[in-house]
Amino acid sequence: MPPGFYLGLVLYVGGWLSIHFLSGAYDSLYQKSRLTEFIRTFSTSLIGCLFLLFFFILKNPQVHNQYYYLEFFSLLVPIFICTFFVRLITLTIVKKQLKQKKVFFNALVIGSGEKVTEFYHKFLQTKERSGVVLTAYISTNNEPVKELPSNIIQYTALDELQSIIAEQNIEEVIIAVNKTDRNLLTTILQKLSDKEVNIKITPDTVDIISGALQTSNIMGVPLIDIHSGQLLPWQQNIKRVTDIFISLLAMIVLSPLIVFTLIRVAFSSKGSILFLQERVGFKGKPFIMYKFRSMYIDAEKDGPRLSSKDDPRITTWGKTMRKWRLDELPQLWNVIKGEMSLVGPRPERKFYIDQIVLKHPEYKYIFKTKPGITSWGMVNAGYASSVEEMIMRMPYDLLYVENVSLGLDLKIMIYTIQIIFAGKGK
């Protein structure tokens, strides 16, 4: 064996696994199409082989250029054929499982009258084997639909939506309501904003003509997928890898600053170095957020209270930390754990979220994405010292959720760095 063979073997296999992971090859197995996977596998194989060509193959001198082409295609062809052949077998088994109902996804239909009846008849006529099983139905006009079979449990109270999803193990929610009833549609989407379910809406003619309905599912029922607040699988993977890489790099590079800050906190006042507080994160799930303590102990002995610019509870060193955002450094660990992202809506405590939701139920939409160390709202409005300021910051976070992209994340991070170096934190 040549020197470094085994190291090269590990890096080679690890490299292919990484590039396929970033492409989204290992996500949502039961929603994959064999044709789409063919295109994805070929594209990924081509990109990986081009990388090997430019960084390794071209470095080896050859008498004729044709040897470079020979080596490149000798690598690309078997890589693509072997990879797709295994995936084709896997997806064939998956489709068979869906067809035989060995694997299925419970679906809940929400709507009333003709819209639900029309959807149900189309569902019965479809030849698509998606594995979706209609399990329950919620009537929005308190009237049952006679056309539905007895095995579909019918409910008449929309307020029971959350408990029904939990009891029936619902994974798909199909909304069949008239688009003119905007308030009802908004209410349903708000109730589903923090639930781990796929949301689909039955389209009307306007949706089809305007291009809102985009699908490659030829044999299935035409439905609009609600993907707001979600990146595509490959973008989610890139964002996650970027979060981990930058967080680890920052913890290593900034380790002297972190140690210095840690020591200064210890000598600034009595109390623990780290401040741990429960916040509400992705899909409304609570988590413990880490910060360097910037206040005196027992700062909230009289109950939850937001800090202000000249808050006497903040220590002298705490004011310096807040100005340069040093107190946020421990949250890099939250990012590595997967509880937070570098960019996302700022997580708040349930005590304040409940107050905001009473006035603005749409606030729950921010739970569609992971919370972040920095956010669009933080860049534009900074820290909130009152519930009113949280509400003022809310539109920016909602805009982020509805327009989330890797490019937007990059812009927010650049503006955040500018704010940190300008010492405009509070």
C-alpha positions as CSV (number, residue, x, y, z in Angstrom):
1,M,0.0,0.0,0.0
2,P,1.3,3.5,-0.8
3,P,2.0,5.9,2.1
4,G,-1.2,7.6,3.4
5,F,-3.5,5.1,1.6
6,Y,-5.7,4.4,4.6
7,L,-5.9,8.1,5.5
8,G,-6.9,8.9,2.0
9,L,-9.5,6.1,2.0
10,V,-11.1,7.6,5.1
11,L,-11.1,11.1,3.7
12,Y,-12.4,9.8,0.3
13,V,-15.4,8.0,1.9
14,G,-16.0,10.9,4.3
15,G,-15.9,13.4,1.5
16,W,-18.6,11.6,-0.5
17,L,-20.8,11.1,2.5
18,S,-20.5,14.8,3.3
19,I,-21.3,16.0,-0.2
20,H,-24.3,13.7,-0.4
21,F,-25.5,14.9,3.0
22,L,-25.3,18.5,1.9
23,S,-27.3,17.7,-1.2
24,G,-30.2,16.4,1.0
25,A,-29.8,12.8,-0.1
26,Y,-30.4,11.4,3.4
27,D,-33.5,13.5,4.2
28,S,-37.2,12.5,3.8
29,L,-36.7,9.0,2.3
30,Y,-40.4,8.3,1.9
31,Q,-41.0,11.6,0.0
32,K,-38.3,11.0,-2.6
33,S,-38.9,10.4,-6.3
34,R,-36.7,8.0,-8.3
35,L,-36.4,10.4,-11.2
36,T,-35.4,13.3,-8.9
37,E,-32.9,11.1,-7.1
38,F,-31.4,10.1,-10.5
39,I,-30.8,13.8,-11.3
40,R,-29.6,14.5,-7.7
41,T,-27.1,11.6,-7.7
42,F,-25.7,12.5,-11.1
43,S,-25.3,16.2,-10.2
44,T,-23.6,15.3,-6.9
45,S,-21.3,12.7,-8.5
46,L,-20.3,15.2,-11.2
47,I,-19.5,17.9,-8.6
48,G,-17.5,15.5,-6.5
49,C,-15.5,14.1,-9.4
50,L,-14.8,17.6,-10.8
51,F,-13.4,18.4,-7.3
52,L,-11.2,15.4,-7.5
53,L,-10.1,16.2,-11.0
54,F,-9.0,19.8,-10.3
55,F,-7.4,19.1,-6.9
56,F,-5.8,15.6,-7.4
57,I,-5.9,14.2,-11.0
58,L,-4.6,17.3,-12.8
59,K,-1.7,17.4,-10.3
60,N,-0.3,14.1,-11.8
61,P,1.7,14.9,-15.0
62,Q,0.5,12.9,-18.0
63,V,2.0,12.6,-21.5
64,H,-1.4,13.2,-23.3
65,N,-4.4,15.1,-22.1
66,Q,-6.6,12.2,-23.0
67,Y,-5.3,10.4,-19.9
68,Y,-7.0,13.1,-17.7
69,Y,-10.3,12.5,-19.4
70,L,-9.9,8.7,-19.0
71,E,-9.2,9.0,-15.3
72,F,-12.1,11.4,-14.8
73,F,-14.7,9.3,-16.5
74,S,-13.2,6.1,-15.0
75,L,-14.1,7.7,-11.7
76,L,-17.4,9.3,-12.6
77,V,-19.1,6.4,-14.3
78,P,-18.7,3.7,-11.6
79,I,-19.3,6.2,-8.8
80,F,-22.6,7.3,-10.4
81,I,-23.8,3.9,-11.5
82,C,-23.0,2.1,-8.2
83,T,-24.5,4.9,-6.0
84,F,-27.7,5.2,-8.0
85,F,-28.2,1.5,-8.3
86,V,-28.2,1.1,-4.5
87,R,-30.5,4.0,-4.2
88,L,-32.8,2.7,-6.9
89,I,-33.1,-0.6,-5.0
90,T,-33.8,1.3,-1.7
91,L,-36.5,3.5,-3.2
92,T,-38.2,0.6,-4.9
93,I,-38.4,-1.1,-1.5
94,V,-39.8,2.1,0.0
95,K,-42.4,2.5,-2.7
96,K,-43.5,-1.1,-2.1
97,Q,-43.8,-0.4,1.6
98,L,-46.0,2.6,0.9
99,K,-48.2,0.7,-1.6
100,Q,-48.7,-2.2,0.8
101,K,-49.5,0.3,3.7
102,K,-46.6,-1.1,5.8
103,V,-45.5,2.5,6.1
104,F,-48.1,5.3,6.2
105,F,-48.7,8.8,7.4
106,N,-51.8,9.8,9.3
107,A,-53.5,12.8,7.8
108,L,-56.0,15.3,9.3
109,V,-58.5,17.2,7.0
110,I,-59.8,20.6,8.2
111,G,-62.6,22.3,6.3
112,S,-66.3,22.0,5.6
113,G,-69.0,21.2,3.0
114,E,-68.2,21.0,-0.6
115,K,-64.5,21.6,-0.4
116,V,-63.9,18.6,1.8
117,T,-66.3,16.4,-0.3
118,E,-64.5,17.4,-3.5
119,F,-61.1,16.7,-1.9
120,Y,-62.2,13.3,-0.6
121,H,-63.5,12.2,-4.0
122,K,-60.2,13.3,-5.7
123,F,-58.3,11.4,-3.0
124,L,-60.1,8.2,-3.7
125,Q,-59.5,8.5,-7.4
126,T,-55.7,9.1,-7.1
127,K,-53.3,6.4,-8.1
128,E,-50.4,8.0,-6.3
129,R,-48.9,5.7,-3.5
130,S,-47.8,8.5,-1.1
131,G,-48.7,6.5,2.1
132,V,-51.1,9.2,3.3
133,V,-54.1,7.8,5.3
134,L,-57.0,10.0,6.1
135,T,-57.4,9.5,9.8
136,A,-59.5,12.4,11.2
137,Y,-61.6,15.4,10.1
138,I,-62.4,18.7,11.8
139,S,-65.4,20.5,10.6
140,T,-65.1,24.3,10.6
141,N,-68.9,24.8,10.5
142,N,-69.8,22.2,13.2
143,E,-71.5,19.9,10.7
144,P,-70.2,16.4,9.9
145,V,-69.6,15.3,6.2
146,K,-71.8,12.3,5.4
147,E,-69.6,11.2,2.5
148,L,-66.7,10.4,4.8
149,P,-66.4,6.7,5.9
150,S,-66.8,5.7,9.5
151,N,-63.1,4.9,9.9
152,I,-62.3,8.7,9.7
153,I,-63.0,10.2,13.1
154,Q,-65.0,13.4,12.8
155,Y,-64.6,16.4,15.2
156,T,-66.6,19.6,15.3
157,A,-64.3,21.8,17.5
158,L,-61.3,23.6,16.0
159,D,-60.1,24.3,19.5
160,E,-59.3,20.6,19.9
161,L,-56.8,20.8,17.0
162,Q,-53.6,20.4,19.1
163,S,-55.0,17.6,21.2
164,I,-56.3,15.7,18.1
165,I,-52.8,15.9,16.4
166,A,-51.2,14.4,19.5
167,E,-53.9,11.7,20.0
168,Q,-54.1,10.6,16.4
169,N,-50.4,10.9,15.7
170,I,-51.1,13.2,12.8
171,E,-48.2,13.9,10.4
172,E,-50.0,15.6,7.5
173,V,-52.7,18.4,7.8
174,I,-54.8,19.2,4.8
175,I,-56.7,22.4,4.9
176,A,-59.8,22.5,2.6
177,V,-61.4,25.9,3.2
178,N,-62.4,28.8,0.9
179,K,-59.6,31.3,0.3
180,T,-62.1,34.1,0.8
181,D,-62.4,33.1,4.5
182,R,-59.1,34.7,5.3
183,N,-59.6,34.9,9.1
184,L,-60.4,31.2,9.4
185,L,-57.3,30.2,7.3
186,T,-55.1,32.5,9.4
187,T,-56.5,31.1,12.6
188,I,-55.8,27.5,11.5
189,L,-52.2,28.3,10.4
190,Q,-51.5,30.1,13.7
191,K,-52.6,27.0,15.6
192,L,-50.3,24.8,13.5
193,S,-47.3,27.1,13.6
194,D,-45.5,25.3,16.4
195,K,-46.5,21.7,15.4
196,E,-44.3,19.1,13.7
197,V,-46.7,18.5,10.8
198,N,-46.6,19.0,7.0
199,I,-49.3,21.5,6.0
200,K,-51.1,21.4,2.7
201,I,-53.9,23.5,1.3
202,T,-56.4,22.6,-1.5
203,P,-55.9,25.1,-4.4
204,D,-58.5,27.0,-6.3
205,T,-58.4,28.2,-10.0
206,V,-56.6,31.4,-9.0
207,D,-53.8,29.5,-7.3
208,I,-53.2,27.3,-10.4
209,I,-53.2,30.3,-12.8
210,S,-51.0,32.5,-10.6
211,G,-48.4,29.7,-10.3
212,A,-48.9,29.2,-6.5
213,L,-49.4,25.5,-7.2
214,Q,-46.1,23.9,-8.2
215,T,-45.9,20.2,-8.1
216,S,-44.2,17.3,-9.9
217,N,-46.7,14.8,-8.5
218,I,-48.6,13.8,-11.6
219,M,-50.9,11.1,-10.2
220,G,-51.7,12.6,-6.8
221,V,-54.2,15.2,-5.6
222,P,-53.0,18.7,-6.4
223,L,-52.2,20.5,-3.1
224,I,-50.2,23.6,-2.1
225,D,-47.3,22.8,0.3
226,I,-46.9,25.4,3.0
227,H,-43.1,25.7,3.3
228,S,-42.8,29.3,4.7
229,G,-40.1,29.5,7.3
230,Q,-38.3,26.5,6.0
231,L,-35.2,26.2,3.8
232,L,-34.9,23.4,1.3
233,P,-33.3,20.2,2.8
234,W,-29.9,20.9,1.2
235,Q,-30.0,24.5,2.4
236,Q,-30.9,23.4,5.9
237,N,-27.9,21.0,5.9
238,I,-25.5,23.7,4.7
239,K,-26.9,26.1,7.4
240,R,-26.4,23.5,10.1
241,V,-22.8,22.6,9.0
242,T,-22.0,26.4,8.8
243,D,-23.5,26.9,12.3
244,I,-21.3,24.2,13.8
245,F,-18.2,25.1,11.9
246,I,-18.3,28.9,12.7
247,S,-19.3,28.2,16.3
248,L,-16.4,25.8,16.9
249,L,-14.0,28.1,15.0
250,A,-15.2,31.1,17.1
251,M,-14.8,29.2,20.4
252,I,-11.2,28.3,19.4
253,V,-10.2,31.7,18.1
254,L,-11.9,33.6,20.9
255,S,-10.9,31.2,23.6
256,P,-8.5,33.8,25.2
257,L,-11.4,36.4,25.2
258,I,-13.8,33.8,26.6
259,V,-11.4,32.9,29.4
260,F,-10.8,36.6,30.2
261,T,-14.5,37.3,30.2
262,L,-15.1,34.3,32.5
263,I,-12.5,35.6,35.0
264,R,-13.9,39.1,34.9
265,V,-17.4,37.9,35.6
266,A,-16.1,35.8,38.6
267,F,-14.5,38.9,40.1
268,S,-17.2,41.4,39.1
269,S,-19.7,40.3,41.8
270,K,-20.9,37.3,43.8
271,G,-22.7,34.6,42.0
272,S,-22.3,32.0,39.3
273,I,-20.3,32.8,36.1
274,L,-22.9,31.5,33.7
275,F,-26.5,32.6,33.7
276,L,-28.9,29.8,32.7
277,Q,-32.5,30.7,31.6
278,E,-35.3,28.8,30.0
279,R,-36.3,30.1,26.6
280,V,-38.8,28.9,24.0
281,G,-37.3,27.7,20.8
282,F,-38.1,25.8,17.6
283,K,-41.7,24.5,17.4
284,G,-42.4,26.0,20.8
285,K,-40.0,23.7,22.7
286,P,-38.3,25.1,25.8
287,F,-34.5,24.9,26.2
288,I,-31.9,26.3,28.5
289,M,-30.0,29.3,27.0
290,Y,-26.5,30.1,28.3
291,K,-25.1,33.6,28.9
292,F,-22.3,35.1,31.0
293,R,-24.0,36.6,34.0
294,S,-24.2,40.4,33.6
295,M,-26.4,41.2,36.7
296,Y,-26.2,40.9,40.4
297,I,-27.6,37.8,42.0
298,D,-31.4,37.8,42.8
299,A,-32.0,40.3,40.0
300,E,-35.4,38.8,39.5
301,K,-36.4,37.9,43.0
302,D,-39.6,39.9,42.5
303,G,-40.5,38.1,39.3
304,P,-39.5,38.3,35.6
305,R,-38.3,41.7,34.6
306,L,-36.6,42.9,31.4
307,S,-33.4,45.0,31.6
308,S,-33.2,48.6,30.5
309,K,-30.3,50.9,29.5
310,D,-29.5,52.3,33.0
311,D,-30.7,49.2,34.9
312,P,-29.1,49.2,38.4
313,R,-29.2,45.4,38.5
314,I,-26.5,45.3,35.8
315,T,-22.9,45.1,37.1
316,T,-20.2,47.4,35.8
317,W,-18.5,44.7,33.9
318,G,-22.0,43.5,32.8
319,K,-22.5,46.8,31.0
320,T,-19.2,46.4,29.2
321,M,-20.1,42.9,28.1
322,R,-23.5,43.9,26.8
323,K,-22.0,46.8,24.9
324,W,-19.8,44.4,22.9
325,R,-22.2,41.4,23.1
326,L,-19.6,39.4,25.1
327,D,-22.3,38.0,27.3
328,E,-23.7,36.1,24.3
329,L,-20.6,34.0,23.7
330,P,-21.8,31.0,25.7
331,Q,-24.7,30.7,23.3
332,L,-22.2,29.2,20.8
333,W,-22.7,26.0,22.8
334,N,-26.4,26.2,22.3
335,V,-25.7,26.4,18.5
336,I,-23.5,23.4,18.6
337,K,-26.1,21.5,20.5
338,G,-28.7,22.3,17.8
339,E,-31.0,24.3,20.1
340,M,-30.1,27.6,18.3
341,S,-28.7,28.9,15.1
342,L,-26.3,31.8,14.4
343,V,-29.2,33.6,12.8
344,G,-32.9,33.3,13.7
345,P,-35.6,35.1,15.7
346,R,-34.5,36.0,19.2
347,P,-35.8,33.5,21.7
348,E,-37.9,34.9,24.6
349,R,-39.3,33.5,27.8
350,K,-42.8,32.0,27.9
351,F,-43.8,34.6,30.5
352,Y,-43.5,37.4,27.8
353,I,-44.5,35.2,24.8
354,D,-47.9,34.6,26.4
355,Q,-48.4,38.4,26.8
356,I,-47.5,39.0,23.2
357,V,-49.6,36.2,21.8
358,L,-52.7,37.6,23.5
359,K,-52.3,40.8,21.5
360,H,-50.7,39.4,18.3
361,P,-51.4,35.6,17.8
362,E,-49.3,35.7,14.6
363,Y,-46.2,35.9,16.9
364,K,-46.3,32.1,17.1
365,Y,-45.1,32.0,13.4
366,I,-41.5,32.7,14.6
367,F,-41.4,29.2,16.1
368,K,-41.2,27.8,12.5
369,T,-37.4,28.3,12.6
370,K,-34.7,27.9,15.2
371,P,-34.0,30.9,17.3
372,G,-30.7,32.7,16.8
373,I,-27.9,34.5,18.5
374,T,-28.6,37.4,16.2
375,S,-31.7,38.2,14.1
376,W,-33.2,40.7,11.7
377,G,-35.1,42.2,14.6
378,M,-31.9,42.5,16.7
379,V,-30.1,44.3,13.9
380,N,-32.9,46.8,13.4
381,A,-34.3,47.2,16.9
382,G,-31.7,45.8,19.3
383,Y,-32.5,44.3,22.7
384,A,-36.1,44.8,23.9
385,S,-36.6,46.4,27.4
386,S,-40.4,46.0,27.4
387,V,-43.2,43.9,25.8
388,E,-44.0,46.9,23.6
389,E,-40.5,46.9,22.2
390,M,-40.7,43.1,21.6
391,I,-43.9,43.8,19.6
392,M,-42.1,46.5,17.6
393,R,-39.3,44.0,16.8
394,M,-41.8,41.3,15.9
395,P,-42.4,42.3,12.2
396,Y,-38.7,42.0,11.4
397,D,-38.6,38.4,12.9
398,L,-41.8,37.5,11.0
399,L,-40.3,38.9,7.8
400,Y,-37.2,36.8,8.4
401,V,-39.3,33.6,8.9
402,E,-41.3,34.2,5.6
403,N,-38.1,35.1,3.6
404,V,-35.5,32.9,5.2
405,S,-32.5,32.2,3.0
406,L,-28.8,31.6,3.2
407,G,-28.2,35.0,1.6
408,L,-30.3,36.8,4.1
409,D,-28.5,35.0,7.0
410,L,-25.2,36.2,5.6
411,K,-26.4,39.8,5.4
412,I,-27.7,39.7,9.0
413,M,-24.4,38.3,10.2
414,I,-22.4,41.1,8.4
415,Y,-24.6,43.8,10.0
416,T,-24.3,42.1,13.4
417,I,-20.5,42.2,13.1
418,Q,-20.6,45.9,12.2
419,I,-22.8,46.6,15.3
420,I,-20.4,44.6,17.6
421,F,-17.3,46.4,16.4
422,A,-19.2,49.8,16.7
423,G,-20.0,48.9,20.3
424,K,-23.7,49.6,19.9
425,G,-25.0,46.8,22.0
426,K,-26.9,47.5,25.2
